[in-house]
């Protein structure tokens, strides 16, 4: 079972990683969300502490060609400025 702090750490990693990937892509939030089929409120809802749906996570991971574990900061690798680092 996951603890609250594990979930919070995972959420923080998601926000950090998706922000870095978006920045690297050069897209505005509105354009990125539209590109992957997510409503324009997505990032604001996520920043308020809620996770995206599973399907939104999958769409984002596929768009940026990263795994869900990488996107959520659950692997040894992490994303910095859109690049995977050991």
PyMOL commands that set and color helices and strands:
alter all, ss='L'
color gray80, all
select helices_A, chain A and resi 4-25+29-36+42-47+54-64+68-71
alter helices_A, ss='H'
color red, helices_A
select strands_A, chain A and resi 78-80+83-85
alter strands_A, ss='S'
color yellow, strands_A
deselect
rebuild
show_as cartoon
